Amino acid sequence: MINQDRILAEFLELVQVDSVSGRERALADLLAARLRGLGLDVYEDRAGAETGGEAGNLIATLPARGPERPLLLVAHMDTVEPGRGVRPVVENGVVRSAGDTILGGDDKAGIVAILEVLRVITEQRLAHGGLEVVFTIGEEIGLLGAKHLDHTRLRSSIGYVLDCDGPAGTIVVQAPTQDKIEAVVRGRAAHAGINPEDGINAIAVAAHAVARMTLGRIDEETTANIGVISGGKAINVVPDSCRLEGETRSLDGSKCRAQTAAMVEVLETTAAQFGARVEVTTRTLYHEFKLAESHPAVVLARRAAENLGLVPRLVKTGGGSDANIFNSRGITCVNLGIAMQKVHTTEEFIRVEDLVTNARYLLEIIRVANGSNQ
């Protein structure tokens, strides 16, 4: 039932529509028209206006054909840079970019799987318990669309986010909490060649603090990183400020909070030691989730994989996704692997075969869910 030529053509079309984070308007308009053409009711919320973007989230519904038990399907519209002017190349069954941009399979591979399944369901008039589709904005810059989504418009209790690496059959059942740390070290300016002893070098203070932190892999559940440092005005001026940005993550929220607190303490004690000051801001970007193997969302995904001869793999991940937000809002969501590879790089690619398998797998999940109602 899944049409390989159609899904490939649509994927090639979508990746050529620029939709970097905050600039999803063209893609949102295209998808809204396509969803309406498939008979779905489409609503665009105000998430874009609330986050400074061009477009909002799309929320689309397909009424049940049979007993009602709505199922949520999610993918995000935005891509990372360099993501403008994508020129896809198909060679030996593999789709990649021309090499100067990303491909955009993250997450347009998820979008085309959902669209193809909707087409098959409407064409074949297949029974289902009702489908709710959400295409979010701003996922790549902090899950902004999912955070600003009006979740009261959704009736589903379980759902599937198509936004993970790994082949079809990969089922993410655990994902972390993430904290963001932003700090500004305040030193004292002085002339670097005349009176450096009168200054307090904020960059040096920051460097001492970072050197004292435990970073990288903390334990099997926890990581920490300082990823951005900036400061200074000229080489002959002792810098009076230095900005740092970092993060902590853990599958255990209490460990994440403890790691964040430890890094903040290092910043504060180091600044005090050198006579500097530090201003630190921390915020939790999203919370962890952990799903039991017996949860219906997991059972459905596992059974569907087995039905297709796929190998179901229940995995933990160190990355966040829209699934974190939906789980925190009371909709149990599994993140599914869609076989995208080397994402966020100019070497990104996906196999045509996997585009087809993703759609077959999602369709089987819907079939299994409908069968469980009978």
SULCOR-V582385 format. One record per pair of residues at least 6 apart in sequence whose ideal C-beta (glycine too) atoms are under 7 Angstrom apart, sorted by the first residue. I is the first residue (numbers start at 1). GAP is how many residues later the second one is. If there is no record, write none. Layout:
i:I gap:GAP
i:I gap:GAP
This chain:
i:1 gap:119
i:1 gap:123
i:2 gap:114
i:2 gap:118
i:2 gap:354
i:2 gap:357
i:2 gap:358
i:2 gap:361
i:4 gap:348
i:4 gap:352
i:6 gap:110
i:7 gap:105
i:7 gap:109
i:7 gap:348
i:7 gap:349
i:7 gap:352
i:8 gap:344
i:8 gap:347
i:10 gap:102
i:10 gap:105
i:11 gap:84
i:11 gap:97
i:11 gap:98
i:11 gap:101
i:11 gap:344
i:12 gap:76
i:14 gap:94
i:14 gap:97
i:14 gap:98
i:15 gap:71
i:15 gap:73
i:15 gap:88
i:15 gap:89
i:15 gap:93
i:16 gap:70
i:16 gap:72
i:17 gap:9
i:17 gap:10
i:17 gap:13
i:18 gap:8
i:18 gap:65
i:18 gap:66
i:19 gap:7
i:19 gap:8
i:19 gap:58
i:19 gap:59
i:19 gap:60
i:20 gap:58
i:20 gap:59
i:20 gap:60
i:20 gap:61
i:20 gap:63
i:20 gap:64
i:21 gap:57
i:21 gap:117
i:21 gap:119
i:21 gap:120
i:22 gap:30
i:22 gap:31
i:22 gap:32
i:22 gap:116
i:23 gap:31
i:24 gap:29
i:24 gap:30
i:24 gap:31
i:24 gap:53
i:24 gap:54
i:24 gap:113
i:25 gap:29
i:25 gap:30
i:27 gap:50
i:28 gap:16
i:28 gap:27
i:28 gap:30
i:28 gap:49
i:31 gap:27
i:31 gap:104
i:32 gap:10
i:32 gap:12
i:32 gap:26
i:34 gap:81
i:35 gap:7
i:35 gap:25
i:35 gap:98
i:36 gap:6
i:38 gap:80
i:38 gap:81
i:38 gap:84
i:39 gap:23
i:39 gap:83
i:40 gap:20
i:40 gap:21
i:40 gap:22
i:40 gap:93
i:41 gap:19
i:41 gap:20
i:42 gap:16
i:42 gap:18
i:43 gap:16
i:43 gap:110
i:44 gap:11
i:44 gap:12
i:44 gap:14
i:45 gap:11
i:45 gap:12
i:45 gap:14
i:45 gap:104
i:45 gap:105
i:46 gap:10
i:47 gap:9
i:47 gap:10
i:47 gap:90
i:47 gap:98
i:47 gap:101
i:47 gap:102
i:48 gap:6
i:48 gap:7
i:48 gap:8
i:48 gap:89
i:50 gap:98
i:51 gap:87
i:51 gap:93
i:51 gap:97
i:53 gap:84
i:53 gap:85
i:55 gap:82
i:56 gap:81
i:57 gap:77
i:57 gap:78
i:57 gap:79
i:57 gap:80
i:57 gap:88
i:57 gap:92
i:58 gap:76
i:58 gap:77
i:59 gap:75
i:59 gap:94
i:60 gap:73
i:61 gap:71
i:62 gap:56
i:62 gap:68
i:62 gap:69
i:63 gap:67
i:64 gap:64
i:64 gap:65
i:64 gap:66
i:65 gap:60
i:65 gap:62
i:65 gap:63
i:66 gap:61
i:66 gap:62
i:66 gap:63
i:66 gap:304
i:67 gap:62
i:67 gap:306
i:68 gap:61
i:68 gap:62
i:69 gap:60
i:69 gap:61
i:69 gap:300
i:69 gap:304
i:70 gap:59
i:70 gap:60
i:70 gap:61
i:70 gap:62
i:70 gap:85
i:70 gap:86
i:71 gap:58
i:71 gap:60
i:71 gap:85
i:71 gap:87
i:71 gap:88
i:71 gap:295
i:71 gap:298
i:72 gap:60
i:72 gap:62
i:72 gap:82
i:72 gap:84
i:72 gap:87
i:72 gap:259
i:72 gap:261
i:73 gap:41
i:73 gap:58
i:73 gap:60
i:73 gap:86
i:73 gap:87
i:74 gap:60
i:74 gap:62
i:74 gap:85
i:74 gap:87
i:74 gap:248
i:74 gap:252
i:74 gap:259
i:75 gap:32
i:75 gap:35
i:75 gap:36
i:75 gap:39
i:75 gap:60
i:75 gap:87
i:75 gap:88
i:76 gap:31
i:76 gap:59
i:76 gap:60
i:76 gap:63
i:76 gap:69
i:76 gap:87
i:76 gap:246
i:77 gap:58
i:77 gap:59
i:77 gap:60
i:78 gap:59
i:78 gap:60
i:78 gap:61
i:78 gap:62
i:79 gap:23
i:79 gap:25
i:79 gap:27
i:79 gap:61
i:80 gap:22
i:80 gap:60
i:80 gap:264
i:82 gap:18
i:82 gap:19
i:82 gap:20
i:83 gap:18
i:83 gap:19
i:83 gap:21
i:84 gap:17
i:85 gap:16
i:86 gap:11
i:86 gap:15
i:86 gap:17
i:86 gap:18
i:87 gap:10
i:87 gap:11
i:88 gap:7
i:88 gap:9
i:88 gap:15
i:89 gap:7
i:89 gap:8
i:89 gap:9
i:93 gap:258
i:93 gap:259
i:93 gap:260
i:94 gap:255
i:94 gap:257
i:95 gap:8
i:95 gap:254
i:95 gap:255
i:95 gap:257
i:96 gap:7
i:96 gap:252
i:96 gap:253
i:97 gap:6
i:97 gap:249
i:97 gap:251
i:99 gap:247
i:100 gap:246
i:101 gap:245
i:102 gap:242
i:102 gap:243
i:102 gap:244
i:102 gap:246
i:103 gap:245
i:103 gap:246
i:103 gap:247
i:105 gap:235
i:105 gap:238
i:105 gap:243
i:105 gap:245
i:106 gap:234
i:106 gap:237
i:106 gap:238
i:107 gap:55
i:107 gap:56
i:109 gap:229
i:109 gap:231
i:109 gap:241
i:109 gap:246
i:109 gap:249
i:110 gap:52
i:110 gap:53
i:110 gap:228
i:111 gap:24
i:112 gap:243
i:113 gap:49
i:113 gap:225
i:113 gap:245
i:113 gap:246
i:113 gap:249
i:114 gap:19
i:114 gap:48
i:114 gap:248
i:116 gap:243
i:117 gap:242
i:117 gap:245
i:117 gap:246
i:117 gap:249
i:120 gap:243
i:121 gap:7
i:127 gap:243
i:128 gap:238
i:128 gap:242
i:129 gap:240
i:129 gap:241
i:129 gap:244
i:132 gap:22
i:132 gap:23
i:132 gap:24
i:134 gap:15
i:136 gap:9
i:136 gap:10
i:136 gap:13
i:136 gap:186
i:137 gap:7
i:137 gap:8
i:138 gap:6
i:138 gap:7
i:139 gap:6
i:139 gap:7
i:139 gap:183
i:142 gap:143
i:143 gap:143
i:143 gap:177
i:143 gap:179
i:143 gap:181
i:143 gap:182
i:146 gap:176
i:146 gap:179
i:146 gap:180
i:147 gap:178
i:151 gap:178
i:154 gap:177
i:156 gap:175
i:157 gap:174
i:157 gap:175
i:158 gap:138
i:158 gap:139
i:158 gap:173
i:158 gap:174
i:159 gap:167
i:159 gap:172
i:159 gap:174
i:160 gap:173
i:160 gap:174
i:160 gap:176
i:160 gap:205
i:161 gap:160
i:161 gap:161
i:161 gap:162
i:161 gap:172
i:161 gap:174
i:161 gap:175
i:162 gap:174
i:162 gap:176
i:162 gap:196
i:163 gap:158
i:163 gap:159
i:163 gap:172
i:164 gap:6
i:164 gap:8
i:164 gap:153
i:164 gap:157
i:164 gap:171
i:164 gap:172
i:164 gap:173
i:164 gap:174
i:165 gap:172
i:165 gap:175
i:165 gap:176
i:165 gap:178
i:166 gap:147
i:166 gap:149
i:166 gap:171
i:166 gap:173
i:167 gap:170
i:167 gap:172
i:167 gap:187
i:168 gap:142
i:168 gap:169
i:168 gap:170
i:168 gap:171
i:168 gap:186
i:168 gap:189
i:168 gap:190
i:168 gap:193
i:169 gap:136
i:169 gap:141
i:169 gap:142
i:169 gap:143
i:169 gap:144
i:169 gap:168
i:170 gap:143
i:170 gap:145
i:170 gap:166
i:170 gap:167
i:171 gap:127
i:171 gap:130
i:171 gap:131
i:171 gap:141
i:171 gap:142
i:171 gap:143
i:171 gap:144
i:171 gap:163
i:171 gap:165
i:172 gap:143
i:172 gap:145
i:172 gap:151
i:172 gap:162
i:172 gap:163
i:173 gap:117
i:173 gap:118
i:173 gap:125
i:173 gap:141
i:173 gap:161
i:174 gap:77
i:174 gap:115
i:174 gap:116
i:174 gap:142
i:175 gap:113
i:175 gap:114
i:175 gap:142
i:175 gap:144
i:175 gap:145
i:175 gap:146
i:175 gap:148
i:175 gap:149
i:175 gap:160
i:176 gap:73
i:176 gap:74
i:176 gap:75
i:176 gap:80
i:176 gap:112
i:176 gap:142
i:176 gap:144
i:177 gap:72
i:177 gap:73
i:177 gap:76
i:177 gap:79
i:177 gap:107
i:177 gap:109
i:177 gap:110
i:177 gap:111
i:178 gap:69
i:178 gap:71
i:178 gap:107
i:178 gap:108
i:178 gap:142
i:179 gap:68
i:179 gap:69
i:179 gap:77
i:179 gap:81
i:179 gap:103
i:179 gap:104
i:179 gap:105
i:179 gap:106
i:180 gap:67
i:180 gap:102
i:180 gap:103
i:180 gap:105
i:181 gap:64
i:181 gap:65
i:181 gap:66
i:181 gap:79
i:181 gap:82
i:181 gap:99
i:181 gap:101
i:182 gap:63
i:182 gap:99
i:183 gap:61
i:183 gap:84
i:183 gap:95
i:183 gap:96
i:183 gap:97
i:184 gap:57
i:184 gap:59
i:184 gap:94
i:184 gap:95
i:185 gap:17
i:185 gap:20
i:185 gap:21
i:185 gap:56
i:185 gap:57
i:185 gap:86
i:185 gap:91
i:185 gap:93
i:186 gap:16
i:186 gap:54
i:186 gap:55
i:186 gap:90
i:186 gap:91
i:186 gap:92
i:187 gap:12
i:187 gap:13
i:187 gap:14
i:187 gap:15
i:187 gap:18
i:187 gap:52
i:187 gap:53
i:187 gap:54
i:187 gap:89
i:188 gap:11
i:188 gap:12
i:188 gap:52
i:189 gap:10
i:189 gap:48
i:189 gap:49
i:189 gap:51
i:190 gap:6
i:190 gap:8
i:190 gap:9
i:190 gap:48
i:191 gap:45
i:191 gap:46
i:192 gap:43
i:192 gap:44
i:192 gap:45
i:192 gap:46
i:193 gap:43
i:196 gap:42
i:199 gap:39
i:200 gap:74
i:200 gap:75
i:200 gap:76
i:201 gap:37
i:201 gap:38
i:202 gap:29
i:202 gap:37
i:202 gap:38
i:202 gap:39
i:202 gap:40
i:202 gap:74
i:203 gap:28
i:203 gap:29
i:203 gap:36
i:203 gap:39
i:205 gap:65
i:205 gap:66
i:205 gap:69
i:205 gap:71
i:206 gap:23
i:206 gap:36
i:206 gap:38
i:208 gap:62
i:209 gap:57
i:209 gap:58
i:209 gap:61
i:210 gap:16
i:212 gap:54
i:212 gap:58
i:213 gap:50
i:213 gap:53
i:214 gap:10
i:215 gap:9
i:215 gap:10
i:215 gap:11
i:216 gap:7
i:216 gap:8
i:217 gap:6
i:218 gap:6
i:218 gap:41
i:221 gap:29
i:221 gap:30
i:221 gap:31
i:221 gap:34
i:222 gap:27
i:222 gap:28
i:222 gap:33
i:222 gap:34
i:222 gap:37
i:223 gap:26
i:223 gap:95
i:224 gap:24
i:224 gap:35
i:224 gap:39
i:225 gap:21
i:225 gap:22
i:226 gap:18
i:226 gap:20
i:227 gap:18
i:227 gap:19
i:227 gap:20
i:228 gap:16
i:228 gap:17
i:229 gap:13
i:229 gap:15
i:230 gap:13
i:231 gap:8
i:231 gap:10
i:231 gap:11
i:231 gap:12
i:232 gap:7
i:233 gap:6
i:246 gap:17
i:248 gap:8
i:248 gap:11
i:248 gap:12
i:248 gap:15
i:249 gap:7
i:249 gap:69
i:250 gap:6
i:250 gap:9
i:251 gap:37
i:251 gap:65
i:253 gap:34
i:253 gap:35
i:260 gap:22
i:264 gap:16
i:264 gap:18
i:267 gap:11
i:267 gap:13
i:268 gap:10
i:271 gap:6
i:271 gap:7
i:285 gap:35
i:286 gap:34
i:286 gap:38
i:286 gap:39
i:287 gap:37
i:287 gap:41
i:289 gap:34
i:289 gap:35
i:289 gap:38
i:291 gap:6
i:291 gap:7
i:291 gap:41
i:291 gap:43
i:293 gap:21
i:295 gap:37
i:297 gap:35
i:297 gap:37
i:298 gap:36
i:300 gap:65
i:300 gap:68
i:300 gap:69
i:301 gap:33
i:301 gap:35
i:301 gap:64
i:302 gap:10
i:303 gap:65
i:304 gap:57
i:304 gap:60
i:304 gap:61
i:304 gap:64
i:305 gap:7
i:305 gap:56
i:306 gap:6
i:307 gap:57
i:307 gap:61
i:308 gap:52
i:308 gap:53
i:308 gap:56
i:310 gap:51
i:321 gap:14
i:323 gap:10
i:323 gap:11
i:323 gap:12
i:326 gap:7
i:327 gap:6
i:338 gap:20
i:339 gap:11
i:339 gap:12
i:339 gap:15
i:339 gap:19
i:340 gap:10
i:341 gap:7
i:341 gap:8
i:341 gap:9
i:342 gap:6
i:342 gap:7
